[in-house]
Amino acid sequence: MSNWELQSCCNHSQTTFLVTIGVYTVVIFLLWRTFVLTPFKLITVFLHEASHAVACKLTCGHVEGIKVHADEGGVTQTRGGIYWVILPAGYLGSSFWGMVLILASTDLLSARIAAGCFLAALVVVLFYAKNWTLRGLCIGFIIFIALVWLLQERTTVRILRYVILFIGVMNSLFSVYDIYDDLISRRVNSSDAEKFAEICPCPCNGVGWGFIWGMISFIFLGASVYVGLVILS
């Protein structure tokens, strides 16, 4: 039975989970503007654009192509679908996938499943990629995840769960930062939130929608840590 009240927290697994997330957070902030994190930032942009594509497909639209640029920008070209579902799916989708990866890291089996799904998504996106930055990113991470998985299964280097957790934490933090940077601190007129404000009947401008989406992203991050502790209790 799940311990939702988190009584007698924290055991060894819970402590390791919290400490690892804390260490990852500190390392990410220290290395934020270095080239070391660039591939992981780009993979967050990839998940952002992939979320647009998934929302388009789920609402019966057509994905014409996806691009991820070296400057951490990206675009998903769609036709049809429900526009007010597709627009917020990028920011909220990347936050959601960050939560999923954090929770998947709590168990080796779920980490394997997450790694397999991640590899499959990278392969699928290769067929929609419209520039070599995205193609190179997909190929690079396919090789990276495959090597980590091979080390997990064939050697004593058991790091698959920690790599999945790092990608999840990185994705969650970057998606929150991206919402703040694009939608609140420097209002980008062509942002998803500004476009959403144009079609949404609510009297809320792009900054307002950015704030709402940012709060939802924080909820995803907090929920991932809380549910992860429950799973490990």
VORO-903692 format. One record per residue (C-alpha): residue number from 1; residue in three letters; x, y, z. Coordinates in Angstrom, 3 decimals. Example, Ala and Ser with C-alpha at 12.3 -4.5 7.8 and 13.67 -1.06 7.14 Angstrom:
// VORO-903692
{num=1	residu=ALA	u=12.300	v=-4.500	w=7.800} $
{num=2	residu=SER	u=13.670	v=-1.060	w=7.140} $
This chain:
// VORO-903692
{num=1	residu=MET	u=0.000	v=0.000	w=0.000} $
{num=2	residu=SER	u=1.368	v=3.399	w=-1.000} $
{num=3	residu=ASN	u=2.518	v=5.696	w=1.797} $
{num=4	residu=TRP	u=1.029	v=8.970	w=0.526} $
{num=5	residu=GLU	u=1.561	v=10.677	w=3.888} $
{num=6	residu=LEU	u=5.293	v=9.859	w=3.631} $
{num=7	residu=GLN	u=5.439	v=8.662	w=7.193} $
{num=8	residu=SER	u=8.930	v=7.757	w=8.440} $
{num=9	residu=CYS	u=10.564	v=9.553	w=5.511} $
{num=10	residu=CYS	u=13.278	v=9.182	w=4.498} $
{num=11	residu=ASN	u=14.751	v=5.736	w=3.935} $
{num=12	residu=HIS	u=17.970	v=5.096	w=2.026} $
{num=13	residu=SER	u=16.321	v=5.038	w=-1.412} $
{num=14	residu=GLN	u=14.355	v=8.217	w=-0.746} $
{num=15	residu=THR	u=17.420	v=10.011	w=0.588} $
{num=16	residu=THR	u=19.477	v=8.957	w=-2.430} $
{num=17	residu=PHE	u=16.669	v=10.169	w=-4.727} $
{num=18	residu=LEU	u=16.477	v=13.594	w=-3.059} $
{num=19	residu=VAL	u=20.237	v=14.055	w=-2.778} $
{num=20	residu=THR	u=20.757	v=13.079	w=-6.426} $
{num=21	residu=ILE	u=18.121	v=15.568	w=-7.591} $
{num=22	residu=GLY	u=19.728	v=18.236	w=-5.393} $
{num=23	residu=VAL	u=23.210	v=17.534	w=-6.759} $
{num=24	residu=TYR	u=21.917	v=17.532	w=-10.349} $
{num=25	residu=THR	u=20.168	v=20.859	w=-9.751} $
{num=26	residu=VAL	u=23.339	v=22.482	w=-8.388} $
{num=27	residu=VAL	u=25.482	v=21.072	w=-11.221} $
{num=28	residu=ILE	u=22.976	v=22.245	w=-13.825} $
{num=29	residu=PHE	u=22.939	v=25.795	w=-12.440} $
{num=30	residu=LEU	u=26.756	v=25.888	w=-12.225} $
{num=31	residu=LEU	u=27.165	v=24.656	w=-15.801} $
{num=32	residu=TRP	u=24.088	v=26.433	w=-17.199} $
{num=33	residu=ARG	u=25.957	v=28.686	w=-19.653} $
{num=34	residu=THR	u=28.651	v=26.210	w=-20.616} $
{num=35	residu=PHE	u=28.807	v=24.013	w=-23.697} $
{num=36	residu=VAL	u=28.629	v=20.896	w=-21.492} $
{num=37	residu=LEU	u=24.857	v=21.221	w=-21.092} $
{num=38	residu=THR	u=24.144	v=22.264	w=-24.680} $
{num=39	residu=PRO	u=23.203	v=18.754	w=-25.890} $
{num=40	residu=PHE	u=20.809	v=18.326	w=-22.939} $
{num=41	residu=LYS	u=19.274	v=21.760	w=-23.550} $
{num=42	residu=LEU	u=18.766	v=20.800	w=-27.183} $
{num=43	residu=ILE	u=17.124	v=17.529	w=-26.161} $
{num=44	residu=THR	u=14.681	v=19.606	w=-24.086} $
{num=45	residu=VAL	u=13.956	v=21.711	w=-27.172} $
{num=46	residu=PHE	u=13.474	v=18.422	w=-29.036} $
{num=47	residu=LEU	u=10.900	v=17.252	w=-26.477} $
{num=48	residu=HIS	u=9.196	v=20.660	w=-26.681} $
{num=49	residu=GLU	u=8.815	v=20.393	w=-30.443} $
{num=50	residu=ALA	u=7.944	v=16.694	w=-30.280} $
{num=51	residu=SER	u=5.122	v=17.566	w=-27.870} $
{num=52	residu=HIS	u=3.709	v=19.995	w=-30.445} $
{num=53	residu=ALA	u=3.872	v=17.181	w=-32.993} $
{num=54	residu=VAL	u=2.149	v=14.672	w=-30.692} $
{num=55	residu=ALA	u=-0.634	v=17.167	w=-29.931} $
{num=56	residu=CYS	u=-1.053	v=17.777	w=-33.652} $
{num=57	residu=LYS	u=-1.326	v=14.055	w=-34.384} $
{num=58	residu=LEU	u=-3.750	v=13.464	w=-31.495} $
{num=59	residu=THR	u=-6.040	v=16.189	w=-32.845} $
{num=60	residu=CYS	u=-5.984	v=14.706	w=-36.360} $
{num=61	residu=GLY	u=-3.493	v=17.158	w=-37.839} $
{num=62	residu=HIS	u=-0.465	v=16.553	w=-40.043} $
{num=63	residu=VAL	u=3.168	v=17.157	w=-39.011} $
{num=64	residu=GLU	u=5.115	v=18.512	w=-41.967} $
{num=65	residu=GLY	u=8.487	v=18.814	w=-40.260} $
{num=66	residu=ILE	u=10.447	v=19.548	w=-37.092} $
{num=67	residu=LYS	u=13.558	v=21.672	w=-36.636} $
{num=68	residu=VAL	u=15.861	v=22.197	w=-33.646} $
{num=69	residu=HIS	u=18.469	v=24.924	w=-33.999} $
{num=70	residu=ALA	u=21.904	v=25.185	w=-32.408} $
{num=71	residu=ASP	u=20.852	v=28.436	w=-30.658} $
{num=72	residu=GLU	u=18.317	v=26.399	w=-28.624} $
{num=73	residu=GLY	u=15.379	v=27.445	w=-30.783} $
{num=74	residu=GLY	u=13.044	v=25.179	w=-32.673} $
{num=75	residu=VAL	u=9.930	v=25.019	w=-34.800} $
{num=76	residu=THR	u=7.312	v=22.402	w=-35.641} $
{num=77	residu=GLN	u=5.466	v=22.799	w=-38.924} $
{num=78	residu=THR	u=1.913	v=21.478	w=-38.681} $
{num=79	residu=ARG	u=-1.216	v=21.512	w=-40.785} $
{num=80	residu=GLY	u=-4.671	v=21.047	w=-39.334} $
{num=81	residu=GLY	u=-5.350	v=19.791	w=-35.845} $
{num=82	residu=ILE	u=-6.729	v=21.836	w=-32.949} $
{num=83	residu=TYR	u=-4.534	v=24.925	w=-32.676} $
{num=84	residu=TRP	u=-5.362	v=25.797	w=-29.067} $
{num=85	residu=VAL	u=-4.294	v=22.277	w=-28.036} $
{num=86	residu=ILE	u=-1.114	v=22.275	w=-30.135} $
{num=87	residu=LEU	u=0.199	v=25.655	w=-28.919} $
{num=88	residu=PRO	u=0.528	v=24.977	w=-25.147} $
{num=89	residu=ALA	u=1.646	v=21.380	w=-25.748} $
{num=90	residu=GLY	u=5.270	v=22.447	w=-26.294} $
{num=91	residu=TYR	u=6.014	v=24.014	w=-22.916} $
{num=92	residu=LEU	u=3.633	v=21.863	w=-20.903} $
{num=93	residu=GLY	u=4.610	v=18.730	w=-22.812} $
{num=94	residu=SER	u=8.318	v=19.140	w=-22.100} $
{num=95	residu=SER	u=7.507	v=19.676	w=-18.390} $
{num=96	residu=PHE	u=5.318	v=16.572	w=-18.442} $
{num=97	residu=TRP	u=8.036	v=14.439	w=-20.044} $
{num=98	residu=GLY	u=10.505	v=15.704	w=-17.450} $
{num=99	residu=MET	u=8.149	v=14.469	w=-14.736} $
{num=100	residu=VAL	u=7.736	v=11.107	w=-16.469} $
{num=101	residu=LEU	u=11.502	v=10.608	w=-16.736} $
{num=102	residu=ILE	u=12.065	v=11.550	w=-13.084} $
{num=103	residu=LEU	u=9.445	v=9.008	w=-11.984} $
{num=104	residu=ALA	u=10.815	v=6.381	w=-14.376} $
{num=105	residu=SER	u=14.222	v=6.661	w=-12.714} $
{num=106	residu=THR	u=12.856	v=5.297	w=-9.424} $
{num=107	residu=ASP	u=12.965	v=1.717	w=-10.727} $
{num=108	residu=LEU	u=15.314	v=-0.091	w=-13.097} $
{num=109	residu=LEU	u=12.505	v=-1.688	w=-15.118} $
{num=110	residu=SER	u=10.710	v=1.626	w=-15.642} $
{num=111	residu=ALA	u=14.051	v=3.264	w=-16.489} $
{num=112	residu=ARG	u=14.596	v=0.615	w=-19.172} $
{num=113	residu=ILE	u=11.100	v=1.229	w=-20.539} $
{num=114	residu=ALA	u=11.695	v=4.993	w=-20.555} $
{num=115	residu=ALA	u=15.031	v=4.554	w=-22.318} $
{num=116	residu=GLY	u=13.406	v=2.297	w=-24.919} $
{num=117	residu=CYS	u=10.569	v=4.764	w=-25.551} $
{num=118	residu=PHE	u=13.061	v=7.618	w=-25.735} $
{num=119	residu=LEU	u=15.126	v=5.743	w=-28.321} $
{num=120	residu=ALA	u=11.996	v=4.961	w=-30.336} $
{num=121	residu=ALA	u=10.948	v=8.644	w=-30.268} $
{num=122	residu=LEU	u=14.385	v=9.713	w=-31.491} $
{num=123	residu=VAL	u=14.209	v=7.249	w=-34.376} $
{num=124	residu=VAL	u=10.711	v=8.417	w=-35.360} $
{num=125	residu=VAL	u=11.700	v=12.093	w=-35.270} $
{num=126	residu=LEU	u=14.601	v=11.365	w=-37.613} $
{num=127	residu=PHE	u=12.004	v=10.956	w=-40.362} $
{num=128	residu=TYR	u=10.452	v=14.353	w=-39.587} $
{num=129	residu=ALA	u=13.728	v=16.255	w=-39.025} $
{num=130	residu=LYS	u=14.216	v=19.121	w=-41.467} $
{num=131	residu=ASN	u=17.733	v=20.203	w=-40.492} $
{num=132	residu=TRP	u=21.019	v=18.535	w=-39.618} $
{num=133	residu=THR	u=21.143	v=19.934	w=-36.094} $
{num=134	residu=LEU	u=18.108	v=17.846	w=-35.174} $
{num=135	residu=ARG	u=19.322	v=14.832	w=-37.151} $
{num=136	residu=GLY	u=22.713	v=15.000	w=-35.429} $
{num=137	residu=LEU	u=21.041	v=15.424	w=-32.026} $
{num=138	residu=CYS	u=18.852	v=12.359	w=-32.599} $
{num=139	residu=ILE	u=21.757	v=10.220	w=-33.812} $
{num=140	residu=GLY	u=24.012	v=11.406	w=-30.980} $
{num=141	residu=PHE	u=21.480	v=10.614	w=-28.254} $
{num=142	residu=ILE	u=20.566	v=7.286	w=-29.845} $
{num=143	residu=ILE	u=24.235	v=6.308	w=-29.570} $
{num=144	residu=PHE	u=24.550	v=7.804	w=-26.064} $
{num=145	residu=ILE	u=21.491	v=6.050	w=-24.605} $
{num=146	residu=ALA	u=22.413	v=2.782	w=-26.333} $
{num=147	residu=LEU	u=25.918	v=2.902	w=-24.830} $
{num=148	residu=VAL	u=24.578	v=3.677	w=-21.350} $
{num=149	residu=TRP	u=22.108	v=0.799	w=-21.676} $
{num=150	residu=LEU	u=24.892	v=-1.533	w=-22.842} $
{num=151	residu=LEU	u=27.025	v=-0.556	w=-19.848} $
{num=152	residu=GLN	u=24.038	v=-1.196	w=-17.570} $
{num=153	residu=GLU	u=23.468	v=-4.700	w=-18.926} $
{num=154	residu=ARG	u=27.020	v=-5.858	w=-19.639} $
{num=155	residu=THR	u=29.232	v=-4.241	w=-16.998} $
{num=156	residu=THR	u=29.183	v=-3.167	w=-13.366} $
{num=157	residu=VAL	u=28.580	v=0.466	w=-14.389} $
{num=158	residu=ARG	u=24.908	v=0.775	w=-13.381} $
{num=159	residu=ILE	u=24.061	v=4.299	w=-14.458} $
{num=160	residu=LEU	u=20.940	v=3.999	w=-16.629} $
{num=161	residu=ARG	u=18.588	v=5.165	w=-13.873} $
{num=162	residu=TYR	u=20.832	v=8.127	w=-13.063} $
{num=163	residu=VAL	u=21.083	v=9.201	w=-16.698} $
{num=164	residu=ILE	u=17.286	v=9.040	w=-17.076} $
{num=165	residu=LEU	u=16.944	v=11.033	w=-13.846} $
{num=166	residu=PHE	u=19.421	v=13.665	w=-15.057} $
{num=167	residu=ILE	u=17.578	v=14.109	w=-18.349} $
{num=168	residu=GLY	u=14.317	v=14.389	w=-16.432} $
{num=169	residu=VAL	u=15.650	v=16.999	w=-13.978} $
{num=170	residu=MET	u=17.341	v=18.926	w=-16.782} $
{num=171	residu=ASN	u=14.171	v=18.884	w=-18.830} $
{num=172	residu=SER	u=12.002	v=20.048	w=-15.929} $
{num=173	residu=LEU	u=14.330	v=22.916	w=-14.972} $
{num=174	residu=PHE	u=14.950	v=24.042	w=-18.541} $
{num=175	residu=SER	u=11.258	v=24.026	w=-19.442} $
{num=176	residu=VAL	u=10.481	v=26.270	w=-16.437} $
{num=177	residu=TYR	u=13.390	v=28.574	w=-17.372} $
{num=178	residu=ASP	u=12.278	v=28.594	w=-21.006} $
{num=179	residu=ILE	u=8.763	v=29.672	w=-20.039} $
{num=180	residu=TYR	u=10.145	v=32.481	w=-17.856} $
{num=181	residu=ASP	u=12.705	v=33.621	w=-20.445} $
{num=182	residu=ASP	u=10.405	v=33.483	w=-23.497} $
{num=183	residu=LEU	u=7.053	v=34.454	w=-22.033} $
{num=184	residu=ILE	u=7.586	v=36.551	w=-18.894} $
{num=185	residu=SER	u=10.994	v=38.273	w=-18.615} $
{num=186	residu=ARG	u=11.322	v=39.155	w=-22.307} $
{num=187	residu=ARG	u=8.008	v=38.961	w=-24.075} $
{num=188	residu=VAL	u=8.544	v=37.249	w=-27.446} $
{num=189	residu=ASN	u=5.782	v=38.396	w=-29.784} $
{num=190	residu=SER	u=5.943	v=35.208	w=-31.833} $
{num=191	residu=SER	u=5.854	v=32.926	w=-28.792} $
{num=192	residu=ASP	u=3.316	v=30.157	w=-28.322} $
{num=193	residu=ALA	u=1.729	v=32.093	w=-25.439} $
{num=194	residu=GLU	u=1.207	v=35.244	w=-27.530} $
{num=195	residu=LYS	u=-0.362	v=33.198	w=-30.314} $
{num=196	residu=PHE	u=-2.492	v=31.350	w=-27.763} $
{num=197	residu=ALA	u=-3.671	v=34.676	w=-26.272} $
{num=198	residu=GLU	u=-4.880	v=35.738	w=-29.733} $
{num=199	residu=ILE	u=-7.219	v=32.773	w=-30.126} $
{num=200	residu=CYS	u=-8.219	v=32.134	w=-26.501} $
{num=201	residu=PRO	u=-11.449	v=33.900	w=-25.484} $
{num=202	residu=CYS	u=-10.105	v=34.524	w=-21.968} $
{num=203	residu=PRO	u=-8.904	v=38.111	w=-21.233} $
{num=204	residu=CYS	u=-5.354	v=36.951	w=-20.624} $
{num=205	residu=ASN	u=-2.318	v=38.177	w=-22.568} $
{num=206	residu=GLY	u=0.818	v=36.206	w=-23.431} $
{num=207	residu=VAL	u=2.552	v=37.060	w=-20.145} $
{num=208	residu=GLY	u=-0.481	v=35.867	w=-18.210} $
{num=209	residu=TRP	u=-0.539	v=32.581	w=-20.082} $
{num=210	residu=GLY	u=3.216	v=32.267	w=-19.570} $
{num=211	residu=PHE	u=2.708	v=32.659	w=-15.807} $
{num=212	residu=ILE	u=-0.054	v=30.041	w=-15.800} $
{num=213	residu=TRP	u=2.024	v=27.601	w=-17.839} $
{num=214	residu=GLY	u=5.020	v=28.252	w=-15.576} $
{num=215	residu=MET	u=2.965	v=27.419	w=-12.480} $
{num=216	residu=ILE	u=1.748	v=24.206	w=-14.118} $
{num=217	residu=SER	u=5.369	v=23.295	w=-14.892} $
{num=218	residu=PHE	u=6.306	v=23.880	w=-11.241} $
{num=219	residu=ILE	u=3.422	v=21.614	w=-10.223} $
{num=220	residu=PHE	u=4.725	v=18.897	w=-12.552} $
{num=221	residu=LEU	u=8.207	v=19.229	w=-11.011} $
{num=222	residu=GLY	u=6.921	v=19.168	w=-7.434} $
{num=223	residu=ALA	u=4.591	v=16.259	w=-8.186} $
{num=224	residu=SER	u=7.438	v=14.236	w=-9.700} $
{num=225	residu=VAL	u=9.523	v=14.594	w=-6.533} $
{num=226	residu=TYR	u=6.583	v=13.841	w=-4.223} $
{num=227	residu=VAL	u=5.301	v=10.827	w=-6.168} $
{num=228	residu=GLY	u=8.886	v=9.577	w=-6.538} $
{num=229	residu=LEU	u=9.260	v=9.607	w=-2.744} $
{num=230	residu=VAL	u=5.955	v=7.739	w=-2.407} $
{num=231	residu=ILE	u=7.102	v=5.091	w=-4.885} $
{num=232	residu=LEU	u=10.381	v=4.634	w=-2.999} $
{num=233	residu=SER	u=8.749	v=4.491	w=0.458} $
